[in-house]
Amino acid sequence: MFIVDRSAAIIRPKQAFLDWLNALPGNDVVLTLEEIRSDCTVILVPEAEEPEDAIAFIDDIADQLFAQELASWVQDESLWPAKRNLKLFWDWFDVEIHLGVMDAVAEEIHNTPTDHNYH
């Protein structure tokens, strides 16, 4: 195993996100909070000494994370909340920080760019 010079953040939707998702027009499937929090986005962030350092990074990229999370559920951006901001991000998502990250795979990591660029 290898220690990676990154920390990790798990982005978990909250009830407010679920309420928006379930209220979308044409949505025939009512999801539960347990369902949408069971397989969440994990991102690598700069190596942090304290959770607050990783949270500060999340604050910096919250707009991109918000868009990524919305797009993973709904492609039509016209259905996204019009006024997204940092407060709304934190109202809609929990972020779980893990300071230590280890890589148990010997092969190199291959990066594939997303539509949303992080610094």
MMTF fields as JSON, N, C-alpha, C and O atoms, coordinates in Angstrom:
{
  "mmtfVersion": "1.0.0",
  "mmtfProducer": "UNKNOWN",
  "numBonds": 475,
  "numAtoms": 476,
  "numGroups": 119,
  "numChains": 1,
  "numModels": 1,
  "chainsPerModel": [1],
  "groupsPerChain": [119],
  "chainIdList": ["A"],
  "bondAtomList": [4, 2, 8, 6, 12, 10, 16, 14, 20, 18, 24, 22, 28, 26, 32, 30, 36, 34, 40, 38, 44, 42, 48, 46, 52, 50, 56, 54, 60, 58, 64, 62, 68, 66, 72, 70, 76, 74, 80, 78, 84, 82, 88, 86, 92, 90, 96, 94, 100, 98, 104, 102, 108, 106, 112, 110, 116, 114, 120, 118, 124, 122, 128, 126, 132, 130, 136, 134, 140, 138, 144, 142, 148, 146, 152, 150, 156, 154, 160, 158, 164, 162, 168, 166, 172, 170, 176, 174, 180, 178, 184, 182, 188, 186, 192, 190, 196, 194, 200, 198, 204, 202, 208, 206, 212, 210, 216, 214, 220, 218, 224, 222, 228, 226, 232, 230, 236, 234, 240, 238, 244, 242, 248, 246, 252, 250, 256, 254, 260, 258, 264, 262, 268, 266, 272, 270, 276, 274, 280, 278, 284, 282, 288, 286, 292, 290, 296, 294, 300, 298, 304, 302, 308, 306, 312, 310, 316, 314, 320, 318, 324, 322, 328, 326, 332, 330, 336, 334, 340, 338, 344, 342, 348, 346, 352, 350, 356, 354, 360, 358, 364, 362, 368, 366, 372, 370, 376, 374, 380, 378, 384, 382, 388, 386, 392, 390, 396, 394, 400, 398, 404, 402, 408, 406, 412, 410, 416, 414, 420, 418, 424, 422, 428, 426, 432, 430, 436, 434, 440, 438, 444, 442, 448, 446, 452, 450, 456, 454, 460, 458, 464, 462, 468, 466, 472, 470],
  "bondOrderList": [1, 1, 1, 1, 1, 1, 1, 1, 1, 1, 1, 1, 1, 1, 1, 1, 1, 1, 1, 1, 1, 1, 1, 1, 1, 1, 1, 1, 1, 1, 1, 1, 1, 1, 1, 1, 1, 1, 1, 1, 1, 1, 1, 1, 1, 1, 1, 1, 1, 1, 1, 1, 1, 1, 1, 1, 1, 1, 1, 1, 1, 1, 1, 1, 1, 1, 1, 1, 1, 1, 1, 1, 1, 1, 1, 1, 1, 1, 1, 1, 1, 1, 1, 1, 1, 1, 1, 1, 1, 1, 1, 1, 1, 1, 1, 1, 1, 1, 1, 1, 1, 1, 1, 1, 1, 1, 1, 1, 1, 1, 1, 1, 1, 1, 1, 1, 1, 1],
  "groupList": [{"groupName": "MET", "atomNameList": ["N", "CA", "C", "O"], "elementList": ["N", "C", "C", "O"], "formalChargeList": [0, 0, 0, 0], "bondAtomList": [1, 0, 2, 1, 3, 2], "bondOrderList": [1, 1, 2], "singleLetterCode": "M", "chemCompType": "L-PEPTIDE LINKING"}, {"groupName": "PHE", "atomNameList": ["N", "CA", "C", "O"], "elementList": ["N", "C", "C", "O"], "formalChargeList": [0, 0, 0, 0], "bondAtomList": [1, 0, 2, 1, 3, 2], "bondOrderList": [1, 1, 2], "singleLetterCode": "F", "chemCompType": "L-PEPTIDE LINKING"}, {"groupName": "ILE", "atomNameList": ["N", "CA", "C", "O"], "elementList": ["N", "C", "C", "O"], "formalChargeList": [0, 0, 0, 0], "bondAtomList": [1, 0, 2, 1, 3, 2], "bondOrderList": [1, 1, 2], "singleLetterCode": "I", "chemCompType": "L-PEPTIDE LINKING"}, {"groupName": "VAL", "atomNameList": ["N", "CA", "C", "O"], "elementList": ["N", "C", "C", "O"], "formalChargeList": [0, 0, 0, 0], "bondAtomList": [1, 0, 2, 1, 3, 2], "bondOrderList": [1, 1, 2], "singleLetterCode": "V", "chemCompType": "L-PEPTIDE LINKING"}, {"groupName": "ASP", "atomNameList": ["N", "CA", "C", "O"], "elementList": ["N", "C", "C", "O"], "formalChargeList": [0, 0, 0, 0], "bondAtomList": [1, 0, 2, 1, 3, 2], "bondOrderList": [1, 1, 2], "singleLetterCode": "D", "chemCompType": "L-PEPTIDE LINKING"}, {"groupName": "ARG", "atomNameList": ["N", "CA", "C", "O"], "elementList": ["N", "C", "C", "O"], "formalChargeList": [0, 0, 0, 0], "bondAtomList": [1, 0, 2, 1, 3, 2], "bondOrderList": [1, 1, 2], "singleLetterCode": "R", "chemCompType": "L-PEPTIDE LINKING"}, {"groupName": "SER", "atomNameList": ["N", "CA", "C", "O"], "elementList": ["N", "C", "C", "O"], "formalChargeList": [0, 0, 0, 0], "bondAtomList": [1, 0, 2, 1, 3, 2], "bondOrderList": [1, 1, 2], "singleLetterCode": "S", "chemCompType": "L-PEPTIDE LINKING"}, {"groupName": "ALA", "atomNameList": ["N", "CA", "C", "O"], "elementList": ["N", "C", "C", "O"], "formalChargeList": [0, 0, 0, 0], "bondAtomList": [1, 0, 2, 1, 3, 2], "bondOrderList": [1, 1, 2], "singleLetterCode": "A", "chemCompType": "L-PEPTIDE LINKING"}, {"groupName": "PRO", "atomNameList": ["N", "CA", "C", "O"], "elementList": ["N", "C", "C", "O"], "formalChargeList": [0, 0, 0, 0], "bondAtomList": [1, 0, 2, 1, 3, 2], "bondOrderList": [1, 1, 2], "singleLetterCode": "P", "chemCompType": "L-PEPTIDE LINKING"}, {"groupName": "LYS", "atomNameList": ["N", "CA", "C", "O"], "elementList": ["N", "C", "C", "O"], "formalChargeList": [0, 0, 0, 0], "bondAtomList": [1, 0, 2, 1, 3, 2], "bondOrderList": [1, 1, 2], "singleLetterCode": "K", "chemCompType": "L-PEPTIDE LINKING"}, {"groupName": "GLN", "atomNameList": ["N", "CA", "C", "O"], "elementList": ["N", "C", "C", "O"], "formalChargeList": [0, 0, 0, 0], "bondAtomList": [1, 0, 2, 1, 3, 2], "bondOrderList": [1, 1, 2], "singleLetterCode": "Q", "chemCompType": "L-PEPTIDE LINKING"}, {"groupName": "LEU", "atomNameList": ["N", "CA", "C", "O"], "elementList": ["N", "C", "C", "O"], "formalChargeList": [0, 0, 0, 0], "bondAtomList": [1, 0, 2, 1, 3, 2], "bondOrderList": [1, 1, 2], "singleLetterCode": "L", "chemCompType": "L-PEPTIDE LINKING"}, {"groupName": "TRP", "atomNameList": ["N", "CA", "C", "O"], "elementList": ["N", "C", "C", "O"], "formalChargeList": [0, 0, 0, 0], "bondAtomList": [1, 0, 2, 1, 3, 2], "bondOrderList": [1, 1, 2], "singleLetterCode": "W", "chemCompType": "L-PEPTIDE LINKING"}, {"groupName": "ASN", "atomNameList": ["N", "CA", "C", "O"], "elementList": ["N", "C", "C", "O"], "formalChargeList": [0, 0, 0, 0], "bondAtomList": [1, 0, 2, 1, 3, 2], "bondOrderList": [1, 1, 2], "singleLetterCode": "N", "chemCompType": "L-PEPTIDE LINKING"}, {"groupName": "GLY", "atomNameList": ["N", "CA", "C", "O"], "elementList": ["N", "C", "C", "O"], "formalChargeList": [0, 0, 0, 0], "bondAtomList": [1, 0, 2, 1, 3, 2], "bondOrderList": [1, 1, 2], "singleLetterCode": "G", "chemCompType": "PEPTIDE LINKING"}, {"groupName": "THR", "atomNameList": ["N", "CA", "C", "O"], "elementList": ["N", "C", "C", "O"], "formalChargeList": [0, 0, 0, 0], "bondAtomList": [1, 0, 2, 1, 3, 2], "bondOrderList": [1, 1, 2], "singleLetterCode": "T", "chemCompType": "L-PEPTIDE LINKING"}, {"groupName": "GLU", "atomNameList": ["N", "CA", "C", "O"], "elementList": ["N", "C", "C", "O"], "formalChargeList": [0, 0, 0, 0], "bondAtomList": [1, 0, 2, 1, 3, 2], "bondOrderList": [1, 1, 2], "singleLetterCode": "E", "chemCompType": "L-PEPTIDE LINKING"}, {"groupName": "CYS", "atomNameList": ["N", "CA", "C", "O"], "elementList": ["N", "C", "C", "O"], "formalChargeList": [0, 0, 0, 0], "bondAtomList": [1, 0, 2, 1, 3, 2], "bondOrderList": [1, 1, 2], "singleLetterCode": "C", "chemCompType": "L-PEPTIDE LINKING"}, {"groupName": "HIS", "atomNameList": ["N", "CA", "C", "O"], "elementList": ["N", "C", "C", "O"], "formalChargeList": [0, 0, 0, 0], "bondAtomList": [1, 0, 2, 1, 3, 2], "bondOrderList": [1, 1, 2], "singleLetterCode": "H", "chemCompType": "L-PEPTIDE LINKING"}, {"groupName": "TYR", "atomNameList": ["N", "CA", "C", "O"], "elementList": ["N", "C", "C", "O"], "formalChargeList": [0, 0, 0, 0], "bondAtomList": [1, 0, 2, 1, 3, 2], "bondOrderList": [1, 1, 2], "singleLetterCode": "Y", "chemCompType": "L-PEPTIDE LINKING"}],
  "groupTypeList": [0, 1, 2, 3, 4, 5, 6, 7, 7, 2, 2, 5, 8, 9, 10, 7, 1, 11, 4, 12, 11, 13, 7, 11, 8, 14, 13, 4, 3, 3, 11, 15, 11, 16, 16, 2, 5, 6, 4, 17, 15, 3, 2, 11, 3, 8, 16, 7, 16, 16, 8, 16, 4, 7, 2, 7, 1, 2, 4, 4, 2, 7, 4, 10, 11, 1, 7, 10, 16, 11, 7, 6, 12, 3, 10, 4, 16, 6, 11, 12, 8, 7, 9, 5, 13, 11, 9, 11, 1, 12, 4, 12, 1, 4, 3, 16, 2, 18, 11, 14, 3, 0, 4, 7, 3, 7, 16, 16, 2, 18, 13, 15, 8, 15, 4, 18, 13, 19, 18],
  "groupIdList": [1, 2, 3, 4, 5, 6, 7, 8, 9, 10, 11, 12, 13, 14, 15, 16, 17, 18, 19, 20, 21, 22, 23, 24, 25, 26, 27, 28, 29, 30, 31, 32, 33, 34, 35, 36, 37, 38, 39, 40, 41, 42, 43, 44, 45, 46, 47, 48, 49, 50, 51, 52, 53, 54, 55, 56, 57, 58, 59, 60, 61, 62, 63, 64, 65, 66, 67, 68, 69, 70, 71, 72, 73, 74, 75, 76, 77, 78, 79, 80, 81, 82, 83, 84, 85, 86, 87, 88, 89, 90, 91, 92, 93, 94, 95, 96, 97, 98, 99, 100, 101, 102, 103, 104, 105, 106, 107, 108, 109, 110, 111, 112, 113, 114, 115, 116, 117, 118, 119],
  "secStructList": [7, 3, 3, 3, 1, 3, 3, 3, 3, 3, 3, 3, 3, 7, 2, 2, 2, 2, 2, 2, 2, 2, 6, 1, 6, 6, 7, 7, 7, 7, 7, 7, 2, 2, 2, 2, 6, 1, 1, 7, 3, 3, 3, 3, 3, 3, 7, 7, 1, 1, 2, 2, 2, 2, 2, 2, 2, 2, 2, 2, 2, 2, 2, 2, 2, 2, 2, 2, 2, 2, 2, 2, 2, 7, 7, 7, 4, 4, 4, 1, 7, 1, 1, 7, 7, 2, 2, 2, 2, 2, 2, 2, 3, 3, 3, 3, 3, 3, 1, 7, 3, 3, 3, 7, 7, 7, 1, 7, 7, 7, 7, 7, 7, 7, 1, 1, 7, 7, 7],
  "xCoordList": [0.837, 0.0, 0.877, 2.012, 0.307, 1.02, 0.204, -1.012, 0.873, 0.207, 0.184, 1.207, -0.964, -1.162, -1.115, -1.615, -0.521, -0.43, -1.709, -1.673, -2.808, -4.127, -4.943, -4.625, -5.997, -7.042, -8.276, -8.253, -9.34, -10.55, -11.764, -11.805, -12.742, -14.013, -15.136, -15.123, -16.099, -17.302, -18.426, -18.685, -19.087, -20.168, -21.489, -21.805, -22.259, -23.52, -24.713, -24.741, -25.689, -26.878, -27.638, -27.675, -28.237, -29.096, -30.568, -30.886, -31.439, -32.883, -33.304, -34.17, -32.722, -33.11, -32.85, -33.649, -31.739, -31.448, -32.504, -33.022, -32.809, -33.814, -35.172, -35.869, -35.547, -36.83, -36.89, -37.901, -35.782, -35.712, -35.823, -36.587, -35.067, -35.033, -36.41, -36.864, -37.065, -38.383, -39.471, -40.509, -39.251, -40.254, -40.08, -40.862, -39.083, -38.85, -40.036, -40.628, -40.383, -41.499, -41.206, -40.096, -42.211, -42.077, -41.362, -41.13, -41.004, -40.311, -41.329, -42.189, -41.234, -42.17, -41.664, -42.428, -40.392, -39.781, -39.484, -38.743, -40.063, -39.787, -38.616, -38.697, -37.534, -36.324, -36.316, -37.024, -35.514, -35.351, -33.959, -33.064, -33.801, -32.508, -31.469, -30.327, -31.854, -30.932, -30.435, -29.254, -31.338, -30.95, -29.949, -28.969, -30.186, -29.303, -28.002, -27.065, -27.939, -26.7, -25.867, -24.824, -26.324, -25.645, -24.426, -23.501, -24.399, -23.273, -22.939, -23.436, -22.101, -21.87, -20.535, -19.664, -20.407, -19.188, -18.057, -18.225, -16.912, -15.695, -14.7, -14.448, -14.132, -13.134, -11.845, -11.854, -10.75, -9.462, -9.226, -9.468, -8.753, -8.461, -7.0, -6.391, -6.432, -5.05, -4.879, -5.773, -3.738, -3.454, -3.657, -3.13, -4.424, -4.77, -4.268, -4.294, -3.817, -3.4, -4.616, -4.661, -5.588, -6.804, -8.018, -7.928, -9.151, -10.355, -10.737, -11.254, -10.487, -10.849, -10.12, -10.656, -8.89, -8.147, -8.846, -8.947, -9.32, -10.031, -11.382, -11.814, -12.034, -13.32, -13.116, -13.943, -12.024, -11.733, -11.575, -12.034, -10.932, -10.796, -12.16, -12.453, -12.998, -14.363, -15.118, -15.816, -14.985, -15.631, -15.198, -16.018, -13.903, -13.365, -13.932, -14.086, -14.242, -14.734, -16.213, -16.705, -16.917, -18.325, -19.194, -20.076, -18.962, -19.772, -19.643, -20.641, -18.399, -18.175, -18.743, -19.332, -18.563, -19.117, -20.636, -21.239, -21.245, -22.698, -23.173, -24.095, -22.54, -22.928, -22.72, -23.561, -21.628, -21.335, -22.405, -22.885, -22.765, -23.786, -25.143, -25.84, -25.519, -26.798, -26.801, -27.771, -25.709, -25.622, -25.649, -26.1, -25.171, -25.185, -26.605, -26.84, -27.538, -28.935, -29.829, -30.748, -29.559, -30.44, -29.578, -28.848, -29.652, -28.848, -29.391, -28.621, -30.692, -31.331, -31.053, -31.684, -30.108, -29.705, -30.821, -30.762, -31.84, -32.951, -33.749, -34.505, -33.587, -34.291, -33.475, -33.973, -32.241, -31.385, -31.815, -32.387, -31.554, -31.854, -31.116, -29.923, -31.825, -31.244, -30.208, -29.194, -30.449, -29.546, -28.756, -29.097, -27.689, -26.811, -25.701, -25.102, -25.437, -24.355, -23.764, -24.213, -22.762, -22.077, -23.02, -22.961, -23.881, -24.816, -25.745, -25.985, -26.263, -27.156, -26.415, -26.97, -25.156, -24.37, -24.335, -24.612, -24.008, -23.904, -25.268, -25.353, -26.344, -27.693, -28.093, -28.888, -27.537, -27.94, -27.004, -27.378, -25.779, -24.803, -24.038, -23.676, -23.802, -22.838, -21.525, -21.507, -20.427, -19.111, -18.335, -18.107, -17.944, -17.181, -15.726, -15.415, -14.837, -13.423, -12.638, -12.843, -11.739, -10.801, -9.399, -9.034, -8.624, -7.308, -6.296, -5.492, -6.321, -5.352, -5.947, -7.045, -5.209, -5.663, -4.538, -3.374, -4.912, -3.938, -4.392, -5.589, -3.441, -3.722, -3.263, -2.079, -4.191, -3.879, -3.666, -3.477, -3.695, -3.559, -2.193, -1.809, -1.468, -0.12, -0.118, 0.828, -1.162, -1.2, -1.386, -1.957, -0.883, -1.02, -2.482, -3.278, -2.814, -4.145, -4.203, -3.279, -5.28, -5.481, -6.575, -7.677, -6.27, -7.209, -8.006, -7.446, -9.307, -10.182, -10.837, -11.519, -10.649, -11.228, -12.755, -13.38, -13.335, -14.791, -15.118, -14.225, -16.39, -16.81, -16.524, -16.534, -16.27, -16.088, -14.652, -14.223, -13.915, -12.504, -12.324, -12.882, -11.545, -11.191, -9.779, -9.022, -9.39, -8.019, -7.073, -5.867],
  "yCoordList": [-1.185, 0.0, 1.241, 1.237, 2.299, 3.554, 4.664, 4.733, 5.53, 6.717, 7.743, 8.0, 8.317, 9.289, 10.69, 10.917, 11.616, 12.983, 13.773, 14.864, 13.2, 13.808, 13.468, 12.539, 14.235, 13.883, 13.598, 13.799, 13.136, 12.805, 13.459, 13.702, 13.732, 14.284, 13.477, 13.211, 13.096, 12.413, 13.441, 14.064, 13.611, 14.579, 13.81, 12.997, 14.076, 13.351, 14.318, 15.3, 14.044, 14.898, 14.87, 13.858, 16.005, 16.132, 16.129, 16.0, 16.272, 16.261, 17.337, 17.082, 18.53, 19.611, 19.224, 19.546, 18.539, 18.053, 17.022, 17.064, 16.114, 15.087, 15.715, 15.289, 16.724, 17.399, 18.0, 17.881, 18.657, 19.218, 18.103, 18.216, 17.04, 15.93, 15.292, 15.034, 15.043, 14.398, 15.309, 14.824, 16.626, 17.578, 17.909, 18.69, 17.342, 17.651, 17.215, 16.164, 18.021, 17.642, 16.339, 16.113, 15.506, 14.236, 13.153, 12.068, 13.421, 12.425, 11.413, 11.755, 10.183, 9.133, 8.295, 7.545, 8.419, 7.591, 8.457, 9.436, 8.091, 8.812, 8.119, 6.955, 8.867, 8.332, 8.637, 9.529, 7.893, 8.147, 8.723, 8.602, 9.34, 9.895, 8.788, 8.969, 7.658, 6.518, 6.097, 5.794, 6.078, 5.673, 6.643, 6.212, 7.94, 8.885, 9.126, 9.713, 8.677, 8.829, 7.546, 7.495, 6.506, 5.212, 5.088, 4.342, 5.779, 5.698, 7.123, 7.609, 7.786, 9.212, 9.508, 8.645, 10.723, 11.199, 11.288, 11.817, 10.766, 10.896, 11.67, 11.304, 12.74, 13.494, 13.558, 13.58, 13.587, 13.811, 15.311, 16.022, 15.779, 17.196, 17.307, 16.299, 18.504, 18.628, 18.063, 18.174, 17.467, 16.879, 17.939, 19.048, 17.578, 18.526, 18.019, 16.821, 18.943, 18.616, 18.566, 17.773, 19.419, 19.531, 19.484, 19.915, 18.969, 18.949, 20.333, 20.455, 21.364, 22.726, 23.138, 23.898, 22.63, 22.945, 22.35, 23.0, 21.132, 20.488, 21.168, 21.317, 21.573, 22.279, 23.601, 23.979, 24.304, 25.558, 25.301, 26.098, 24.2, 23.846, 23.553, 23.989, 22.814, 22.522, 23.824, 23.968, 24.772, 26.082, 26.713, 27.286, 26.606, 27.21, 26.582, 27.264, 25.304, 24.614, 24.24, 23.43, 24.816, 24.453, 24.626, 23.804, 25.688, 25.903, 24.718, 24.212, 24.274, 23.143, 21.849, 21.044, 21.657, 20.452, 20.435, 19.407, 21.581, 21.69, 21.3, 20.499, 21.87, 21.563, 20.082, 19.46, 19.53, 18.108, 17.218, 16.267, 17.54, 16.753, 16.873, 15.874, 18.08, 18.262, 17.5, 16.818, 17.621, 16.963, 15.448, 14.762, 14.921, 13.465, 12.926, 11.728, 13.799, 13.386, 13.922, 13.236, 15.159, 15.83, 16.556, 17.483, 16.148, 16.776, 18.149, 19.019, 18.338, 19.578, 20.698, 20.762, 21.577, 22.64, 23.637, 24.352, 23.697, 24.615, 24.185, 24.981, 22.924, 22.431, 22.624, 22.391, 23.045, 23.267, 24.531, 25.433, 24.61, 25.852, 27.028, 26.937, 28.112, 29.267, 29.988, 30.455, 30.078, 30.825, 29.868, 29.63, 29.322, 28.445, 29.287, 30.122, 29.063, 29.771, 28.856, 27.722, 29.349, 28.523, 28.088, 26.943, 28.981, 28.613, 27.494, 26.538, 27.61, 26.566, 25.243, 24.184, 25.301, 24.071, 23.39, 22.194, 24.11, 23.505, 23.122, 22.224, 23.784, 23.387, 22.067, 21.304, 21.807, 20.642, 19.455, 18.338, 19.669, 18.577, 18.537, 19.57, 17.321, 17.07, 16.73, 16.131, 17.109, 16.757, 16.077, 16.651, 14.86, 14.055, 14.05, 13.616, 14.532, 14.655, 13.48, 13.073, 12.953, 11.914, 12.42, 12.6, 12.646, 13.258, 12.321, 12.75, 11.047, 10.086, 9.259, 8.719, 9.161, 8.365, 7.4, 7.786, 6.145, 5.139, 4.502, 4.359, 4.129, 3.48, 2.029, 1.761, 1.107, -0.318, -0.979, -2.193, -0.194, -0.725, -0.324, 0.843, -1.286, -1.02, -0.238, 0.501, -0.391, 0.304, 1.801, 2.245, 2.568, 4.016, 4.419, 3.716, 5.554, 6.134, 6.834, 7.56, 6.62, 7.292, 8.329, 8.006, 9.558, 10.67, 10.902, 10.913, 11.088, 11.452, 12.767, 12.835, 13.823, 15.12, 15.059, 14.309, 15.863, 16.033, 17.354, 18.079, 17.648, 18.936, 20.081, 21.243, 19.761, 20.793, 20.736, 19.736, 21.806, 21.842, 22.363, 23.396, 21.647, 22.071, 22.589, 22.233, 23.44, 23.927, 22.902, 23.146],
  "zCoordList": [0.0, 0.0, 0.0, 0.476, -0.551, -0.67, -0.026, -0.205, 0.724, 1.248, 0.123, -0.512, -0.117, -1.19, -0.592, 0.51, -1.31, -0.805, -1.105, -1.675, -0.712, -0.853, 0.381, 1.123, 0.581, 1.522, 0.67, -0.544, 1.297, 0.541, 1.181, 2.387, 0.347, 0.819, 0.181, -1.021, 0.998, 0.507, 0.533, 1.562, -0.601, -0.74, -0.646, -1.514, 0.422, 0.637, 0.592, 1.333, -0.271, -0.318, 1.004, 1.704, 1.32, 2.505, 2.069, 0.887, 3.047, 2.801, 1.81, 0.974, 1.875, 0.959, -0.502, -1.381, -0.757, -2.107, -2.519, -3.634, -1.622, -1.904, -2.2, -3.121, -1.421, -1.647, -3.049, -3.742, -3.467, -4.823, -5.863, -6.821, -5.671, -6.62, -6.772, -7.886, -5.652, -5.701, -6.255, -6.705, -6.229, -6.722, -8.199, -8.743, -8.859, -10.27, -11.122, -10.876, -12.123, -13.0, -13.737, -14.219, -13.81, -14.522, -13.749, -14.282, -12.504, -11.696, -11.177, -10.365, -11.639, -11.247, -10.081, -9.475, -9.769, -8.732, -7.51, -7.598, -6.383, -5.15, -4.461, -4.067, -4.332, -3.709, -2.222, -1.756, -1.487, -0.061, 0.185, -0.651, 1.329, 1.694, 1.788, 1.367, 2.331, 2.434, 1.053, 0.883, 0.064, -1.287, -1.914, -2.521, -1.773, -2.449, -1.686, -2.229, -0.435, 0.341, 0.362, 1.015, -0.351, -0.259, -1.178, -0.856, -2.281, -3.218, -3.641, -4.657, -2.864, -3.033, -3.698, -3.811, -4.122, -4.757, -3.745, -2.646, -4.133, -3.333, -4.185, -5.333, -3.631, -4.37, -3.566, -2.335, -4.287, -3.658, -3.612, -4.587, -2.472, -2.269, -1.827, -1.47, -1.845, -1.384, 0.025, 0.864, 0.266, 1.571, 2.649, 2.558, 3.665, 4.717, 6.063, 6.345, 6.874, 8.238, 9.169, 10.109, 8.892, 9.695, 8.769, 7.619, 9.247, 8.404, 7.879, 6.769, 8.665, 8.254, 6.971, 6.164, 6.786, 5.564, 4.342, 3.302, 4.47, 3.365, 3.13, 1.987, 4.192, 4.058, 3.319, 2.49, 3.612, 2.913, 1.408, 0.589, 1.052, -0.364, -0.97, -2.083, -0.24, -0.704, -0.932, -1.935, -0.011, -0.199, -1.52, -2.237, -1.841, -3.061, -4.327, -5.34, -4.282, -5.487, -5.374, -6.159, -4.417, -4.169, -5.403, -5.654, -6.186, -7.4, -8.345, -8.858, -8.576, -9.478, -8.902, -9.624, -7.6, -6.967, -7.065, -7.373, -6.8, -6.863, -8.268, -8.419, -9.283, -10.662, -10.973, -11.621, -10.524, -10.76, -10.121, -10.737, -8.888, -8.189, -8.872, -9.049, -9.253, -9.939, -11.269, -11.597, -12.027, -13.333, -13.215, -14.132, -12.093, -11.942, -11.773, -11.931, -11.457, -11.299, -12.409, -12.855, -12.86, -13.82, -14.843, -14.49, -16.102, -17.151, -17.58, -17.988, -17.49, -17.938, -16.932, -15.877, -17.264, -16.345, -16.057, -15.056, -16.92, -16.657, -15.434, -14.877, -15.007, -13.821, -12.546, -11.445, -12.695, -11.528, -10.792, -11.404, -9.503, -8.769, -9.42, -9.711, -9.641, -10.325, -9.47, -9.988, -8.204, -7.324, -6.452, -5.293, -7.032, -6.264, -5.661, -6.338, -4.4, -3.728, -2.665, -2.494, -1.956, -0.965, 0.151, 0.6, 0.597, 1.671, 1.205, 1.942, -0.008, -0.518, -0.656, -0.364, -1.103, -1.182, 0.182, 0.273, 1.226, 2.565, 3.121, 3.958, 2.675, 3.076, 2.408, 2.957, 1.222, 0.438, 0.57, 0.21, 1.084, 1.13, 2.444, 3.008, 2.914, 3.982, 3.31, 2.235, 3.94, 3.419, 4.538, 5.603, 4.274, 5.238, 4.786, 3.677, 5.648, 5.303, 5.882, 7.025, 5.064, 5.496, 5.199, 4.037, 6.228, 6.061, 5.427, 4.598, 5.802, 5.272, 4.162, 4.294, 3.053, 1.919, 1.551, 1.437, 1.37, 0.963, -0.343, -0.593, -1.158, -2.435, -2.324, -2.115, -2.463, -2.34, -3.699, -3.774, -4.766, -6.12, -6.669, -6.599, -7.21, -7.711, -9.026, -9.301, -9.837, -11.125, -10.914, -9.918, -11.887, -11.829, -11.978, -12.6, -11.4, -11.553, -12.896, -13.263, -13.628, -14.911, -14.718, -14.276, -15.046, -14.873, -16.142, -17.238, -15.998, -17.088, -16.709, -15.687, -17.51, -17.162, -17.129, -17.879, -16.248, -16.208, -16.895, -17.335, -16.977, -17.538, -16.589, -16.993, -15.33, -14.31, -13.818, -13.243, -14.045, -13.663, -12.259, -11.89, -11.481, -10.142, -10.186, -11.09, -9.212, -9.237, -8.754, -8.709]
}
